[in-house]
Amino acid sequence: MAPQKVVQQTPETAVLTARIEDLRHFITMIGRDSRFAAGLWSGFVKGLAIGIFVSTLFVGLKLLVMV
């Protein structure tokens, strides 16, 4: 079995590797925040739609009872 090759990083490659990992981390965090915001907005819109539907249903039933 051949000896394993040791890979050493120069300071320049270490800085580049760290910056790439940092960018990956920030991209992941942006994706999580975006998904959370989309879910929050979707829940708001669904709640608003259900509220309007139920309100119009109750107003319609009240108008039917009054007639």
KEDO-102372 format. One record per residue: residue number from 0; residue in three letters; z, x, y of N, C-alpha, C, CB in turn. Coordinates in Angstrom, 1 decimal, m for minus. Last residue first. Glycine has a CB too. Layout:
<rs>
NUM,ALA,Z,X,Y,Z,X,Y,Z,X,Y,Z,X,Y .
...
</rs>
This chain:
<rs>
66,VAL,7.0,m85.1,37.9,6.0,m86.1,38.1,6.3,m87.3,37.2,4.6,m85.6,37.7 .
65,MET,8.9,m83.2,37.2,9.1,m84.0,38.5,8.1,m85.1,38.6,8.9,m83.0,39.7 .
64,VAL,7.9,m82.0,35.0,9.1,m82.8,34.9,9.3,m83.7,36.1,10.3,m82.0,34.6 .
63,LEU,5.8,m80.5,36.0,5.5,m81.6,35.0,6.7,m82.6,34.9,5.2,m81.0,33.7 .
62,LEU,7.1,m78.7,37.7,6.2,m79.7,38.3,5.9,m80.8,37.3,4.9,m79.0,38.7 .
61,LYS,8.5,m77.3,35.7,9.2,m78.0,36.7,8.4,m79.1,37.4,9.8,m77.1,37.7 .
60,LEU,6.3,m76.1,34.4,7.2,m77.1,33.6,8.0,m77.9,34.6,8.1,m76.3,32.7 .
59,GLY,5.4,m74.5,36.4,4.5,m75.5,35.9,5.3,m76.5,35.1,3.5,m74.9,34.9 .
58,VAL,7.6,m72.8,36.8,7.1,m73.6,37.9,6.3,m74.8,37.4,6.4,m72.8,39.0 .
57,PHE,7.6,m71.5,34.2,8.7,m72.3,34.7,8.3,m73.3,35.8,9.9,m71.4,35.1 .
56,LEU,5.1,m70.2,34.3,5.4,m71.2,33.3,6.5,m72.1,33.7,5.7,m70.5,32.0 .
55,THR,5.4,m68.5,36.5,4.4,m69.6,36.6,4.6,m70.6,35.5,3.0,m69.0,36.5 .
54,SER,7.4,m66.9,35.3,7.6,m67.6,36.6,6.7,m68.8,36.7,7.6,m66.7,37.8 .
53,VAL,6.1,m65.8,33.1,7.2,m66.6,32.9,7.5,m67.5,34.1,8.4,m65.8,32.5 .
52,PHE,4.1,m64.3,34.5,3.7,m65.3,33.5,4.8,m66.3,33.3,3.3,m64.7,32.2 .
51,ILE,5.6,m62.5,36.0,4.7,m63.5,36.7,4.3,m64.6,35.8,3.4,m62.8,37.2 .
50,GLY,6.9,m61.1,33.9,7.7,m61.8,34.9,6.8,m62.9,35.7,8.3,m60.9,36.0 .
49,ILE,4.8,m59.9,32.6,5.6,m60.9,31.9,6.4,m61.7,32.9,6.6,m60.1,30.9 .
48,ALA,3.9,m58.2,34.7,3.0,m59.2,34.2,3.8,m60.3,33.4,1.9,m58.6,33.2 .
47,LEU,6.1,m56.5,35.1,5.7,m57.4,36.2,4.8,m58.5,35.7,4.9,m56.5,37.2 .
46,GLY,6.2,m55.3,32.6,7.3,m56.1,33.0,6.9,m57.1,34.2,8.5,m55.3,33.5 .
45,LYS,3.8,m53.9,32.6,4.0,m54.9,31.6,5.2,m55.9,32.0,4.4,m54.3,30.3 .
44,VAL,4.3,m52.2,34.8,3.2,m53.1,34.9,3.4,m54.2,33.8,1.8,m52.4,34.7 .
43,PHE,6.5,m50.7,33.8,6.6,m51.4,35.0,5.5,m52.5,35.1,6.5,m50.5,36.2 .
42,GLY,5.4,m49.5,31.5,6.5,m50.4,31.4,6.7,m51.3,32.6,7.7,m49.7,31.1 .
41,SER,3.5,m47.8,32.8,3.0,m48.9,31.9,4.1,m49.9,31.7,2.6,m48.3,30.5 .
40,TRP,5.2,m46.1,34.2,4.3,m47.0,34.9,3.8,m48.1,34.1,3.1,m46.2,35.5 .
39,LEU,6.4,m44.8,32.0,7.2,m45.5,33.0,6.3,m46.5,33.8,7.9,m44.6,34.0 .
38,GLY,4.2,m43.6,30.8,5.0,m44.6,30.1,5.8,m45.4,31.0,5.9,m43.9,29.1 .
37,ALA,3.4,m41.9,32.8,2.5,m42.9,32.4,3.2,m44.0,31.6,1.4,m42.3,31.5 .
36,ALA,5.7,m40.2,33.0,5.3,m41.0,34.2,4.3,m42.2,33.7,4.6,m40.2,35.2 .
35,PHE,5.6,m39.0,30.5,6.7,m39.8,30.9,6.4,m40.7,32.0,7.9,m38.9,31.2 .
34,ARG,3.2,m37.6,30.6,3.3,m38.7,29.6,4.5,m39.6,30.0,3.5,m38.0,28.2 .
33,SER,3.8,m35.9,32.7,2.7,m36.8,32.9,2.8,m38.0,31.9,1.3,m36.1,32.7 .
32,ASP,5.8,m34.3,31.6,6.1,m35.1,32.8,5.0,m36.2,33.0,6.2,m34.3,34.0 .
31,ARG,4.3,m33.1,29.5,5.5,m34.0,29.2,5.8,m34.9,30.4,6.7,m33.2,28.8 .
30,GLY,2.4,m31.7,31.0,2.0,m32.7,30.0,3.1,m33.7,29.7,1.5,m32.1,28.8 .
29,ILE,4.1,m29.9,32.3,3.3,m30.9,33.1,2.8,m32.0,32.2,2.1,m30.1,33.7 .
28,MET,5.1,m28.5,30.1,6.0,m29.3,30.9,5.3,m30.3,31.8,6.9,m28.4,31.8 .
27,THR,2.7,m27.2,29.3,3.4,m28.1,28.4,4.4,m29.0,29.2,4.2,m27.3,27.3 .
26,ILE,2.2,m25.6,31.5,1.3,m26.6,31.1,1.9,m27.7,30.2,0.0,m26.0,30.4 .
25,PHE,4.5,m23.9,31.4,4.3,m24.8,32.6,3.3,m25.9,32.2,3.8,m24.1,33.8 .
24,HIS,3.9,m22.5,29.0,5.2,m23.3,29.2,5.0,m24.3,30.3,6.4,m22.4,29.5 .
23,ARG,1.6,m21.2,29.6,1.6,m22.2,28.5,2.8,m23.1,28.7,1.6,m21.5,27.2 .
22,LEU,2.5,m19.6,31.7,1.5,m20.6,32.0,1.5,m21.7,30.9,0.1,m20.0,32.1 .
21,ASP,4.2,m17.9,30.2,4.7,m18.7,31.3,3.8,m19.9,31.6,5.0,m17.8,32.5 .
20,GLU,2.3,m16.7,28.5,3.4,m17.5,27.9,4.0,m18.4,29.0,4.4,m16.7,27.3 .
19,ILE,0.9,m15.3,30.5,0.2,m16.2,29.7,1.2,m17.2,29.1,m0.6,m15.5,28.6 .
18,ARG,2.9,m13.6,31.5,2.3,m14.5,32.4,1.6,m15.6,31.6,1.3,m13.9,33.3 .
17,ALA,3.5,m12.0,29.2,4.5,m12.8,29.8,3.9,m13.9,30.7,5.5,m12.0,30.5 .
16,THR,1.0,m10.7,28.9,1.5,m11.6,27.8,2.6,m12.5,28.4,2.1,m10.8,26.7 .
15,LEU,0.9,m9.2,31.3,m0.1,m10.2,31.0,0.4,m11.2,30.0,m1.4,m9.6,30.6 .
14,VAL,3.2,m7.6,30.9,3.1,m8.5,32.0,2.1,m9.6,31.8,2.8,m7.7,33.3 .
13,ALA,2.3,m6.2,28.6,3.5,m7.0,28.5,3.6,m8.0,29.7,4.8,m6.1,28.6 .
12,THR,0.1,m4.8,29.6,m0.1,m5.9,28.6,1.1,m6.7,28.4,m0.5,m5.3,27.2 .
11,GLU,1.5,m3.1,31.3,0.5,m4.0,31.8,0.2,m5.1,30.9,m0.8,m3.3,32.1 .
10,PRO,3.1,m1.5,29.7,3.7,m2.4,30.7,2.7,m3.5,31.2,4.3,m1.7,31.9 .
9,THR,1.8,m1.8,26.4,2.0,m1.0,27.6,2.6,m2.0,28.6,0.6,m0.5,28.2 .
8,GLN,3.1,m2.2,23.2,2.5,m2.8,24.4,2.8,m1.9,25.6,3.2,m4.2,24.6 .
7,GLN,2.1,m1.1,20.0,3.0,m1.0,21.2,2.3,m1.6,22.4,3.3,0.5,21.4 .
6,VAL,2.1,m1.7,16.7,1.4,m2.1,17.9,2.4,m2.0,19.1,0.7,m3.5,17.9 .
5,VAL,1.7,0.0,13.8,2.7,m0.3,14.8,1.9,m0.6,16.1,3.8,0.7,15.0 .
4,LYS,0.5,m0.9,10.7,0.2,m0.3,12.0,1.2,m0.8,13.0,m1.3,m0.7,12.4 .
3,GLN,2.0,m0.1,7.6,1.6,m1.0,8.6,1.5,m0.4,10.0,2.7,m2.2,8.7 .
2,PRO,0.6,2.0,5.1,1.6,1.8,6.1,1.1,0.8,7.1,2.2,3.1,6.7 .
1,ALA,m0.9,0.6,2.2,m1.0,1.4,3.4,0.1,1.1,4.3,m2.4,1.2,4.0 .
0,MET,0.0,0.8,m1.2,0.0,0.0,0.0,0.0,0.9,1.2,1.2,m1.0,0.0 .
</rs>
